[in-house]
Amino acid sequence: MSRARTRATGPGRQRTAADTAPAGTGRDPVATAWTEYLAATRQLDGVRRDAATAAGEQARAVQAAREELATVRTRLAAQEARLREAGVPPISLAPTPPELTEAARSMASGPAAVLAALRMAGSRADAADAALAARGLLAAAGWPAGARNLLVYAPLALLVPLIQVVLLLVTGPGPVTVAALVCGLPMPVVAFAAGWLGVGRLFPAGAGGRADRTARLGALVCLVPAALVSAALLLALLTG
C-alpha cells in the first residue's frame, strides 16, 4: 500500500496544498490564511481612514476654537471696559472659582466641546452688547407711562410732517406738494399703529399684565403735527 502511494506521488511530483491538507477538513490552509489576511488588511485600512478623518476634524476644531477664542477675548475686553466705565466693580467682572470649575468640566471633552463653549460665550456676548446698547431705553421703562411712550409716538408722528415741510421748501407749491399732502393724510393712523406696537414691544407689561400704551395721548401726538402741517401745506397751495 505504501509503495502504491509512493508511485502515485512520484519522486518528481510536487506535493500540493490539497495533498498536505489534514484529512477530513476539505479546506485549503493557504487560501484560508490569504482570506484572513485580506480581511485584516481591509480592517486596518478602515481604522487608518477613520483615524485620519478624526485627526482632520480635530485639527479643524482646534483651529476654529483658536479663532473663536481670539474673537471672544477681544469682545470681552471691550465689554469689561464699558462696564467699568458704567461703575461696575472689578471684582464683579471676575469669574468665581465654582464658575471656573464648571467651565473646565464642560470643556474637558476635547476641541469640539471647547468650540461649542466658545460659541456659547459669543452668543452671550451678543446679548450683553444688546443690553448695553439698550441701557438708556431700558432705564426709561421706570418713567411715567405718558413720558415714556412719547419716546415712541413723537418720532413717528413727526417723521412724515417733516418730510412734507422739506418738500415744500425745496420744490415750492406745486404738484409735488399736492402729492405730499395727499399721501400724508393717512399717515397719522399709520404712525399711531406703529407706536402702539412699538410701546408694547419695548416696554414691559404693567401689574395688570397689559402694557400701558396711553392710547389717547398717542393719538393726539400723532394727529396734531399732521393736522398743522397739512393746514400749512393747504394754505401754501391756495396762496401760491
C-alpha positions in Angstrom: 0.0 0.0 0.0 2.9 2.3 0.8 4.6 1.5 -2.5 1.4 2.3 -4.4 1.1 5.7 -2.7 4.8 6.4 -3.5 4.3 5.5 -7.1 1.2 7.8 -7.2 3.1 10.7 -5.9 6.3 10.0 -7.6 9.7 11.4 -6.7 9.5 14.2 -9.3 5.9 15.3 -8.5 5.5 18.3 -6.0 3.1 17.9 -3.2 0.1 20.4 -3.5 -1.8 22.1 -0.7 -4.6 19.6 -1.1 -2.1 16.8 -0.6 -0.8 18.4 2.7 -4.3 19.3 4.0 -5.4 17.4 7.0 -7.7 14.6 6.2 -11.4 15.4 6.6 -11.0 19.2 6.6 -11.7 19.8 2.9 -10.3 23.4 3.1 -7.0 24.8 1.8 -5.0 26.3 4.7 -3.2 28.7 2.3 -6.4 30.1 0.9 -7.9 30.4 4.4 -4.8 32.3 5.5 -4.9 34.6 2.5 -8.6 35.3 3.1 -7.9 36.2 6.7 -5.0 38.4 5.7 -7.2 40.3 3.2 -9.9 40.8 5.9 -7.3 42.1 8.4 -5.8 44.4 5.7 -9.2 45.9 4.9 -10.0 46.3 8.6 -6.6 48.0 9.2 -7.2 50.3 6.2 -10.7 51.3 7.6 -9.2 52.0 11.0 -6.5 54.1 9.4 -9.0 56.1 7.4 -11.2 56.7 10.4 -8.2 57.8 12.4 -7.2 60.2 9.6 -10.7 61.6 9.4 -10.9 62.1 13.2 -7.5 63.7 13.2 -8.5 66.1 10.4 -11.8 67.0 12.2 -9.9 67.6 15.4 -7.4 69.8 13.7 -10.2 71.9 12.2 -12.0 72.1 15.5 -8.7 73.3 17.2 -8.2 76.0 14.5 -11.8 77.2 14.8 -11.6 77.2 18.6 -8.4 79.4 18.4 -10.1 81.9 16.1 -13.2 81.9 18.2 -11.2 82.4 21.4 -9.4 85.4 19.9 -12.7 87.0 18.9 -14.4 86.4 22.3 -11.4 87.7 24.2 -11.5 91.0 22.1 -15.2 91.4 22.7 -15.0 90.7 26.4 -12.2 93.1 26.9 -14.2 95.9 25.2 -17.3 95.0 27.3 -15.2 94.9 30.5 -14.0 98.5 29.8 -17.6 99.7 29.2 -18.9 98.0 32.4 -16.1 99.6 34.4 -17.0 103.0 32.9 -20.6 102.3 34.0 -19.5 101.9 37.6 -19.4 98.1 37.9 -16.8 97.0 40.4 -13.9 95.0 39.0 -14.5 92.1 41.5 -17.9 91.5 39.9 -16.3 91.1 36.5 -14.0 88.2 37.5 -15.3 84.7 37.4 -15.7 82.8 40.8 -13.9 79.5 41.5 -17.1 77.5 41.1 -17.7 79.1 37.7 -14.2 78.3 36.6 -14.6 74.7 37.8 -17.8 74.3 35.9 -16.3 75.8 32.7 -13.3 73.5 32.9 -15.6 70.5 33.3 -17.7 71.5 30.3 -14.6 71.7 28.1 -12.9 68.5 29.2 -14.3 66.5 26.2 -11.9 67.8 23.6 -11.7 70.6 21.0 -15.3 70.2 19.9 -16.6 70.9 23.4 -14.3 73.9 23.7 -15.5 75.3 20.4 -19.1 74.8 21.5 -18.4 76.6 24.8 -16.7 79.5 23.0 -19.6 79.9 20.6 -22.0 79.9 23.6 -19.8 82.6 25.1 -20.0 84.6 21.8 -23.9 84.4 21.9 -23.8 85.7 25.5 -21.5 88.5 24.4 -24.1 89.4 21.8 -26.8 89.5 24.4 -24.6 91.7 26.6 -23.9 94.1 23.8 -27.6 94.4 23.1 -28.3 95.1 26.8 -25.6 97.7 26.9 -26.9 99.4 23.7 -30.4 99.5 25.1 -29.3 100.7 28.5 -30.9 104.1 28.1 -34.1 102.8 26.7 -34.4 100.2 29.5 -33.9 103.0 32.1 -36.8 104.8 30.6 -39.0 101.9 31.5 -39.2 103.3 35.0 -40.6 106.7 33.8 -44.3 107.6 33.9 -46.2 105.9 31.1 -47.0 109.1 29.3 -43.4 110.5 29.2 -42.1 107.0 28.4 -44.5 106.4 25.5 -43.7 109.8 24.0 -40.2 108.4 23.1 -42.0 106.1 20.7 -45.0 108.2 19.5 -43.3 111.5 18.9 -40.6 110.4 16.4 -43.2 108.5 14.4 -45.6 111.4 14.4 -43.0 114.0 13.3 -41.5 111.9 10.5 -44.0 112.4 7.7 -44.7 116.1 8.5 -41.0 116.9 8.4 -40.7 115.3 5.0 -43.7 117.3 3.8 -42.2 120.6 5.0 -38.9 119.8 3.4 -40.6 119.1 0.0 -42.5 122.3 0.3 -39.3 124.3 0.9 -37.4 122.5 -1.9 -40.0 122.4 -4.6 -42.4 125.2 -3.6 -46.2 125.0 -4.1 -46.9 122.6 -6.9 -47.7 119.0 -7.9 -45.1 117.6 -5.5 -46.6 119.4 -2.6 -50.1 118.3 -3.5 -48.9 114.7 -3.7 -47.1 115.0 -0.4 -50.3 116.4 1.2 -52.5 113.6 -0.2 -50.0 110.9 0.8 -49.7 112.4 4.3 -53.4 112.3 5.1 -53.5 108.6 6.3 -50.0 108.8 8.0 -51.3 109.7 11.5 -53.2 106.4 11.6 -50.1 104.6 10.4 -47.9 106.4 13.0 -50.3 105.6 15.8 -50.5 101.9 14.9 -46.7 101.7 14.7 -46.4 103.5 18.0 -48.9 101.2 19.6 -46.9 98.1 18.5 -43.6 99.7 19.5 -44.7 100.6 23.0 -45.9 97.0 23.6 -42.6 95.5 22.4 -40.2 98.0 24.0 -41.7 98.4 27.5 -42.8 95.6 29.8 -46.4 95.0 30.8 -47.7 96.5 34.0 -49.1 94.8 37.1 -52.3 94.0 35.2 -50.5 92.0 32.6 -51.1 94.6 29.8 -48.8 97.4 28.6 -49.9 100.9 29.3 -49.9 102.3 25.8 -51.7 105.7 26.7 -53.8 105.4 23.5 -55.4 108.9 23.8 -52.0 110.6 24.3 -50.6 108.6 21.4 -53.5 109.5 19.1 -53.2 113.2 20.0 -49.4 113.3 19.5 -49.8 111.6 16.1 -52.7 113.8 14.9 -51.6 117.3 15.9 -48.4 117.6 13.9 -50.0 116.1 10.8 -53.0 118.4 11.1 -50.9 121.5 11.5 -48.6 120.7 8.6 -51.5 119.7 6.3 -53.1 123.0 7.1 -49.9 124.9 6.3 -49.5 123.0 3.0 -53.0 123.7 2.0 -52.6 127.4 2.8 -49.4 127.5 0.8 -51.1 125.9 -2.2 -54.0 128.3 -2.1 -51.8 131.4 -1.8 -49.2 130.1 -4.2 
